[in-house]
Amino acid sequence: MIRAVVLDDETKGSSLLAHKINALNESIEIVRIFNQPELALHEIKVIELDVLFLDVEMPKINGFEFLERLGSFDFEVIFVTAYNEYVLEALRANALDYLLKPVNPNELQIAIDKLKRRINQKNLIRKSNLLRENNNSSSKLALPTAEGIYFVRKTDIIKVVAMSNYSIFHLDENSSKIIVSKTLKEFESCLEDGNFLRVNRGSIVNLDFIVRYKKGDGGTLELVDGSEIEVSPSKKKLLLDKLYTQ
């Protein structure tokens, strides 16, 4: 059973959405409906849920501010709003879907189907202990994507670049790229045992693929794929120390 929570400051709107969800799918249980975002902030952390149906425009705290104040969470988010200008913000917030009010049953069903696929993927990872591949002793990383789970050798990773809440893995093999819906910070500890270094806020580089270091305030790295990565001045000494001890 998929456990869902609805947060919408309008009582009528939240009740109507819950009714539509229940009418469409018996595999989803609405465990709680909140009409006050402040109350939800205090109570949602102790609720075991898989998905939050979240309104955007709410008094005092909007949906994006709610997620920001909530901090870390492992459930999926589906925004439900009467306004269509927040799609980009929803993408940046790594939302699973974005539904416009009044919610169309067909679009709601598509979002639920997408939710089921995402949850099945998570369960597969947990049951198979695939994420253990991401510990420091492993030579591979398990990268869960919308298409499935990719296993890559750490030695094949040229660099990892941040893009909002996503991380783009650039691989040596066939110059391929893999986009993962996790932040760069979540991979930093997984790569610390290898020859990797976070050289700036948005880039982790495999030092084995450096072709040249160009001097500068922080300097610039030229990599085998032809790309250039700026080095943060605060990382310059650590980088040079690592390069000279190789």
Salt bridges, closest charged atoms under 4 A:
ASP8 OD2 - LYS101 NZ 2.66
GLU29 OE1 - ARG3 NH1 3.94
GLU43 OE1 - ARG32 NH1 2.70
ASP55 OD1 - LYS101 NZ 3.63
GLU76 OE1 - ARG118 NH1 2.98
GLU76 OE2 - LYS122 NZ 2.68
ASP97 OD2 - LYS114 NZ 3.37
ASP156 OD2 - ARG153 NH2 2.80
GLU188 OE1 - ARG198 NH1 3.12
ASP193 OD1 - LYS154 NZ 3.17
GLU222 OE1 - ARG212 NH2 3.12
ASP225 OD2 - LYS159 NZ 3.67
GLU228 OE2 - LYS214 NZ 2.44
ASP241 OD2 - LYS237 NZ 3.00
